[in-house]
Amino acid sequence: QVQLVESGGGLVQPGGSLRLSCAVSGTIFSAVTVRWYRQAPGKQREWVATVSSSGNTNYVDSVKGRFTISRDNAKNMVYLQMNSLRPEDTAVYYCNEMTYWGQGTQVTVSS
């Protein structure tokens, strides 16, 4: 059974940074594509970023140049480095692999 566990969320001021982590288990990690999604209050869940098994990355336009997704195959971890955070980045952030989801971690950007 694939399990994903997110961590690293919190409260940050606009312009600040956070790094989210996603620990992945129950699969051959080096062979899978992992994605980050987010869901703001009252809105649909939104795809944020993808890192493929080969390390290729893609981002939604609203975070390009501010967020960086990366993976560490030795640790079975995926990261989302978030810089220049804005209030509109406030959401619960979820890690995803195929049909599997983590429990989410709350990110709040507010002064």
C-alpha positions in Angstrom: 0.0 0.0 0.0 1.4 3.4 -1.1 1.6 5.9 1.7 2.4 9.6 1.4 3.0 11.8 4.5 3.3 15.6 4.1 5.0 17.9 6.5 6.4 21.4 6.7 3.3 23.6 6.5 2.7 26.6 8.8 2.0 30.3 9.0 4.3 32.6 7.1 4.2 36.3 6.2 3.8 37.4 2.6 7.2 37.3 0.9 8.3 34.5 3.2 9.4 30.9 2.4 8.4 27.4 3.4 9.6 24.0 2.4 7.1 21.2 2.3 8.2 17.5 2.5 6.5 14.4 1.3 7.6 11.0 2.5 6.6 8.2 0.1 6.5 4.5 1.0 5.1 1.3 -0.4 6.3 1.7 -3.9 9.5 1.7 -6.0 10.0 5.4 -5.4 12.6 6.0 -8.1 10.1 4.8 -10.7 7.2 7.0 -9.9 6.0 10.5 -10.7 4.9 12.6 -7.8 2.7 15.7 -7.8 1.8 18.5 -5.4 -1.7 19.8 -5.3 -3.4 22.4 -3.2 -6.9 23.3 -2.1 -7.9 26.7 -0.9 -11.1 27.2 1.2 -14.2 27.1 -1.1 -12.1 26.1 -4.2 -11.4 23.0 -6.1 -8.2 21.1 -5.7 -5.5 22.6 -8.0 -2.4 20.9 -9.4 0.7 22.8 -8.5 3.8 20.9 -9.6 5.1 17.5 -10.9 8.4 15.8 -10.7 8.9 12.7 -12.9 10.9 9.6 -12.2 13.7 11.1 -14.4 13.6 14.4 -12.5 11.7 16.5 -15.1 9.5 19.2 -13.5 6.4 21.1 -14.4 4.5 23.9 -12.6 1.2 25.7 -12.8 1.8 29.2 -14.2 0.9 30.9 -10.9 3.9 29.4 -9.1 6.6 29.4 -11.8 9.7 31.2 -10.6 8.7 31.0 -7.0 8.2 27.3 -6.2 10.7 24.4 -6.8 9.8 20.8 -6.7 12.6 18.2 -6.2 13.1 14.6 -5.1 15.7 12.6 -3.2 15.5 9.0 -4.4 17.9 7.9 -1.6 15.4 9.1 1.0 12.1 8.5 -0.8 11.3 12.1 -0.4 9.7 14.9 -2.5 10.1 18.5 -1.6 8.3 21.7 -2.5 10.4 24.8 -1.8 8.0 27.8 -1.8 9.5 31.3 -2.0 8.0 34.8 -2.3 4.8 33.4 -0.8 1.5 35.3 -1.4 -1.8 35.3 0.5 -3.3 33.5 -2.5 -1.0 30.6 -1.9 -2.9 29.8 1.3 -4.3 26.3 1.0 -3.9 22.7 2.2 -1.1 21.2 0.2 -1.3 17.5 -0.8 1.2 15.1 -2.1 0.0 12.6 -4.8 1.1 9.5 -6.6 -1.3 8.0 -9.0 -4.5 7.4 -7.0 -2.8 7.8 -3.6 -3.0 11.0 -1.5 -1.4 12.2 1.7 -3.4 13.8 4.5 -2.3 17.3 3.5 -0.4 20.1 5.3 -1.8 23.6 5.9 0.0 26.6 4.5 -1.2 30.0 5.6 0.3 33.2 4.2 -0.8 36.2 6.2 0.5 39.3 7.9 
